[in-house]
Amino acid sequence: MICDRCGKESLASTGSWFTTEQICLSCSSAEKEHPDYEKARAAEAEAVRRGDYNFPGIGWTPLPRKERA
């Protein structure tokens, strides 16, 4: 599969917590380091509790390079 976010080919993918993209595990790891990660997960969980199974997410804003771990 081709990662919707970085465009690289990957053998494994997962759904983004921030968007509807299918992302590679490297991009998924970057999501986990984002300061809004828990906010994105909570928003998704709340949407599902409301019955919204097409929640678009809170949106992905990459961190500036200097803020990445």
Contact map, one row per residue, 1 for C-alpha under 8 A:
111000001111100000000000000000000000000000000000000000000000000000000
111100111100000000000001000000000000000000000000000000000000000000000
111111111100100000000111000000000000000000000000000000000000000000000
011111100000000000001110000000000000000000000000000000000000000000000
001111100000000000001110001000000000000000000000000000000000000000000
001111110000000000000010001000000000000000000000000000000000000000000
011111111000000000000000000000000000000000000000000000000000000000000
011001111100000000000001000000000000000000000000000000000000000000000
111000111110000000000000000000000000000000000000000000000000000000000
111000011111100000000001000000000000000000000000000000000000000000000
100000001111100000000000000000000000000000000000000000000000000000000
100000000111110000000001100000000000000000000000000000000000000000000
101000000111111000000111100000000000000000000000000000000000000000000
000000000001111100000111100100000000000000000000000000000000000000000
000000000000111110011110000000000000000000000000000000000000000000000
000000000000011111111110000100100000000000000000000000000000000000000
000000000000001111110000000000100000100110010000000000001000000000000
000000000000000111110000000000000000100110000000000000011111000000000
000000000000000111111000000000000000000000000000000000011111000000000
000000000000001111111100000000000000000000000000000000011000000000000
000110000000001100111110000000000000000000000000000000000000000000000
001110000000111100011111000000000000000000000000000000000000000000000
001111000000111100001111101100000000000000000000000000000000000000000
011000010101110000000111111100000000000000000000000000000000000000000
000000000001110000000011111110000000000000000000000000000000000000000
000000000000000000000001111111000000000000000000000000000000000000000
000011000000000000000011111111100000000000000000000000000000000000000
000000000000010100000011111111110000000000000000000000000000000000000
000000000000000000000000111111111000000000000000000000000000000000000
000000000000000000000000011111111100000000000000000000000000000000000
000000000000000110000000001111111100100000000000000000000000000000000
000000000000000000000000000111111100100000000000000000000000000000000
000000000000000000000000000011111110100000000000000000000000000000011
000000000000000000000000000001111111100000000000000000000000011000000
000000000000000000000000000000001111110000000000000000000000000000000
000000000000000000000000000000000111111100000000000000000000000000000
000000000000000011000000000000111111111110000000000000000000000000000
000000000000000000000000000000000011111111000000000000000000000000000
000000000000000000000000000000000001111111100000000000000000000000000
000000000000000011000000000000000001111111110000000000001100000000000
000000000000000011000000000000000000111111111000000000000000000000000
000000000000000000000000000000000000011111111100000000000000000000000
000000000000000000000000000000000000001111111110000000001100000000000
000000000000000010000000000000000000000111111111000000101000000000000
000000000000000000000000000000000000000011111111100000000000000000000
000000000000000000000000000000000000000001111111110000000000000000000
000000000000000000000000000000000000000000111111111110100000000000000
000000000000000000000000000000000000000000011111111110100000000000000
000000000000000000000000000000000000000000001111111100000000000000000
000000000000000000000000000000000000000000000111111100000000000000000
000000000000000000000000000000000000000000000011111110000000000000000
000000000000000000000000000000000000000000000011111111100000000000000
000000000000000000000000000000000000000000000011001111100000000000000
000000000000000000000000000000000000000000000000000111110000000000000
000000000000000000000000000000000000000000010011000111111000000000000
000000000000000001110000000000000000000000000000000001111110000000000
000000000000000011110000000000000000000100110000000000111110000000000
000000000000000001100000000000000000000100100000000000011111000000000
000000000000000001100000000000000000000000000000000000011111100000000
000000000000000001100000000000000000000000000000000000000111110000000
000000000000000000000000000000000000000000000000000000000011111000000
000000000000000000000000000000000100000000000000000000000001111100000
000000000000000000000000000000000100000000000000000000000000111111110
000000000000000000000000000000000000000000000000000000000000011111110
000000000000000000000000000000000000000000000000000000000000001111110
000000000000000000000000000000000000000000000000000000000000001111110
000000000000000000000000000000000000000000000000000000000000001111111
000000000000000000000000000000001000000000000000000000000000001111111
000000000000000000000000000000001000000000000000000000000000000000111
